[in-house]
Amino acid sequence: MKLKNLYLGIIASAFLFASCSSDDDTPEVEVPLGAYENGVFILNEGNFGNPNASVSYVSNDLTTFQNDIFKLVNPSIVLGDVAQSMTFSGDKAFIVVNNSNEVEVVNRYTFKSLATITAKLENPRYSVVLNDKLYVTNAISNAVTVYDAKTYAFIISIPLNKTAEKIIAANGKLYVTNGSFGSGNEVTVINTATNTVSKTIPVEDGVNSIEEKNGNVYVLCGNKTKSKLFKINTSTDVATSFESTTLTNALNMDIEGDKIYYTKGTGVYAINLAATGFSDTALFSVKDNSWSTFYGFGVIDGKIYSGDANAFTSDGTVTVYSSTGAVLKTLTVGVGPNGFYSNN
């Protein structure tokens, strides 16, 4: 009997030790956030006047690809007419659907629909989230509309009384390009504490791209006579610039790491952040397809993504290149691929 009790005591002690060791030593298991993490979203705007906007997904290693993921996850909901842009905040993605006058809110990892914002939207274009508020530019009202990014309730409209196009946040402020489709030469600065315009910064005609990096705002302008890059100090909102009259019509600026990428015609170019002039030597060139060439452009994890709209007569084509122009992947996506968004 004593041996039996001793044996049982040893077993109990072993279980207790194993339990304590398990609590202390078991490594943490990383739980996947959803099917669409660690990849790139491809925004396909669709045909104007038709509710055929869509979103495609490709994994970072380019091995997993899925078209029309919004419809796949939300079969009873139509994304809408012209998916213009997308922005992230926490685990949410806000998709601006231009001609449907709405912003579709989804979980960025599962793509499950969470809400649809419609209040005060008049041809919305681009958006950004700052301090739990969603700011959306509107082409018809020439205003920035503001929403609670958690409840999606409308808060206020900030009138610009001029073109309201691309928008970014930097140093607690908002910077809005006042130009589209090759025209416009200003950037409006918005004070988010008062929801008023604090300054208008003159740039060059043909403002087309705006990015934030290391607390500075970079603005690219291109027209038929020159290209010009502005760097705005967000503490003072004073801009410095350099230009080229040999490399004209620069477009599609994207910044990754310490490099600024841009396109001209069929070429992809890059300069260092500290550069004082444009490079007119292309990293590589792509096949010309009229105005459909570089309809979408982005640089993510060293890969260069190019979207060809194929003149909106068929599904779009996305080609992924290395930095030297080697083709890494070619994908058939939805109609009008206009943007690429890293979901890491």
N, C-alpha and C positions, 0 to 999 in steps of 0.2 A: 504494500500500500504506500509506504514511504517513497519507494522508487518511482511508483506511478505518479505520485504528487510532484516529485522532483522533476520528472520528465515533462509533465504538463507545465510546470513553472518555467522550464527552459524554453519550451515552445512559445509561451506567452511573452517572455522577455524578448525572444527573437522577433516576434511580430511587432512588438512595441518599438524595438530598435529600427526595424525596417520601415515602420511608419514614420518615425522621426527623421530617418535618413532621407526618405522620399520627399518629405516637406522641404528639407534643406537643400537637397542636391539635384532634384529634378530640373532639367533646363526648361526655360520658358519656351512655349510653343507659339510661333507666330501664326496667328489666325488670319487667313486670307480675307481681305476686305470685300472682295467681290470678283466677278468674272472679268471685269474690265480694268483692274488695276495694272500697273506696270506695263503701260502701252501708250499708244497714240490714237487720239480720236481724229477722224477725218470728217470735216463738216462739208456736206454736200447740199448746196442751196436749193437745187431743183429748178424747174422751169417757172419763170415768173407767171403768175396767174393760175398756177396749178399747185395743189397741196401735196407735192411729192418731194419735199425736203427730207433728208435722211442723214444718219450718222454711221460711219464705218469705224471699225476698230482693228488695229494691228498691234501685236505684241512688240515689245522693244527689240526682241531678237528676230522679228519679222517672220516667225514660223506660224503664228496663229492669226487668222484673219476672219472677220465677220462683217458682212454688210447689213445695213438697216437694223441696227441693234435697238433703236427706240421702238420700232414696230414689233420686233421680236419679244421684247420685255413687256411692252404695253400694247397688246394687239387691238384693244378697243379704242385707242387714242391715235389721232392723226397729228404728226408733228407740225405740219402746216406748210405755208407758202413762203419760200425763200428763207432758209436758215442762214442768217447773216454772220453771226459771231457767237463765241462762247467764252465764258469766264468761270473761274472756280472760287469757292470760298468754303473752307473746311471740307466736309464730305459732300458738298453740293456743287452741281454745275448749273449755270444759268445760260440757256440757249435763247438768243434773240432771234425771233422769227419775224422778219421785216414786214412782208406784205400781209401777214395775218394779224399784225399789231398785237403781238403777245410775247411774253418771255416764258418759256417752258422751264420749270425747275425739276431736276432729276437728282437722284443719288449718283454721284460720279463714279462709284465703283460697281453698282448693280444696274444702273440706268433706269431704275424704277421711277416713274413719274411721281412727284411730290405735290406739285401745284402748277397752276397757270396764271400768270399775272397779265392783266389786260388794262387796268385803270390808267387813263391819261396817256396811253401810248399812241403816238402818231407817226407811223413809219419809223420804228425804232431801228437803230443801226449797231451800236456797240455799247458795252457795259463794263463796269468794274465794281468790286465790293471793297469798301473801306469802313472800318469800325462798325461792322454789322449793318451797314446800309448799302443798298444796291443803287448805283447811279447808271441811268440809261440815256444815251443821246437819241434825239428824235429829229428826223429830217424835215418833217412838215411843220412842226411847231417851233423849230429852231431853239429847242430847250433841252435841259437835262432834267429828267424826272427821277425822283428819289423814293425808295421803298425800304421798308424794314426787311432786312435779309432773312429774318427768322419767321416773321408772321406774314410777310409779303404785302403788308398794308401800304397803300400810297401815303407819302408824307408831305411832299412839296414839289413844286416845279420851279426850276431855276431858269429864267429866260436868258438866252444869249443874244437873241435878235440877229443872228447870223448862222451860217452853216455849223451844225453840231455833228461831228463825225467821230473819229477815233478818240478814245478816252483812256487815260491811265492815271494811277495814283502814285504820288511820290512826295515824301516828306510831309505827309498829312494833308496834302493838297491834291486837287485834280487838274489835269492838263488835257485840254480838248482841242483837236485840230479843227480849224475853221476852213476846211476845203475838202472837195471831193471830185472825183472824175477829172483830175488834172488841173483843177482851178483852186484858188484860195491861197492866202499867204499870211495867215495869222494863227496863233495858239492862244486860247483863252485859259487863264488860271482862275480856279474857283476856290474860295475860302470855305471849307466844309464846316467851320464853326458857325458861320453866319449864312451859309448857302447863298453867297453873292459873288459876283465877279470881282476879283481883286486886281487883275492886270490883264492886258492884252499884249502879247509879244509878237512883233512883226518878224516874219520869216520870208522865204522866197516863194514866188508863185509856183504852184505845183506841189504843195505840201501833200505827202501821201503816206508817210509812216512815222510812228512815234513809239519809243521804247524807253524803259527806265533801266538803269544799270548803276549800281554803287551809289545811289542817291542822286544821280544826275539824270536828266531827261535828254534824249537824243531825238532830233527831228530831221527827217530826210525830205528834201524837195527836189523835184526834177522837172525840167521843161525842155523845150526844143533848143534853147540856147546854152543852158548850163545845168549842172547838178550842184546842190549845196547842202552841207550837213551842219546842223546847229547843235550845240551842246549847251543846255540850260542849267545853270547853277541853281538848285532848288532852294537854297538859303536866301539868295538875293533875287532870283528870277531874272538874272542878267544872262544873255546868250552870247556865246562866241561862235565863230563859224569858219569854214573853209569851203572853197568851191572849185569846180573844174568846168572849163568851157570846151574841153575836148571829149570828156565823158559826159554826155547829156542824157536827159530822161531817165535818171536812176530811179528805181522803184523797189518795193518789197523788202525794206530793211528788216533784218532780224539780228539780234545780238545773242551770242552764246559764248560763255567763257570770256576770253579777252579779245574776241574778234567781232567785228561788225560785218555782216553779210548783206549784199544787195544784188539786184539784177539790173541789167540793161539789155534790151532786146532779147536775144537768146542766151546771153552769157550770165554766169554766176561769178561774183567778185567778193573779195574779202580784204579788210584792212584791220590793223590792230586798233584797240580802243584809244591808244595814245597817238595814233596817226595824225598828221597835220595836212594830209592831202588824200585824194582818191587814188585808187589803183585803176588803171585802164587796161590791165592784163587779166583776162578772165581765168578763173580756176578751170573752168570747162564750159562748154556750150551744149545746148539741147537742140533738138529738131524744131524748126519753126512751124507753128500752126496758127498763124495770124494772131488775132487778139486773144485766142484761147491759151497761148503759151504763158506759163507761170500765172495761170489764173489763181492758183494757190501756191504759197511758198513758205517754207519754214525750215529751221535748223534745230534738230533735237538730238542730243547725245552724239554729236559729231556727224550725224547723217543729214543729208539735204533732201527735203521732200518737195517735189514739184507736182502741182495739180494742173492737168490739161482738161479744159471743159469740152473739148471736141466740138466747139461751136454750138453746144447745147442741142445737138441733133441726135446724140446717143449718150450712153453712160460715160462718165468721166474716166480718165486714166491717171493714176498716181504712180510716179516713178521715184524710187528712193536711190540716192547716189551716195557714194563715198565722197570725201572732201576732194578727191582727185578726179571725180567724174565717173568712176566705175559704177555700173548699174548693179545695185544690190537686190532690188525687187521691183516688179511691175505689177500693179493691182488694178483691176477693173472695179470701180466704185460707183456711187450714185451720180446723179446729174449735177454738174457744176461744182467740183471740189474746190473750195475757196479758202480753207484754213486747216492748220494742223495744231493739235493741242496735246502736250505731254501730260499724262495722268500718272505720274510717279509719286 
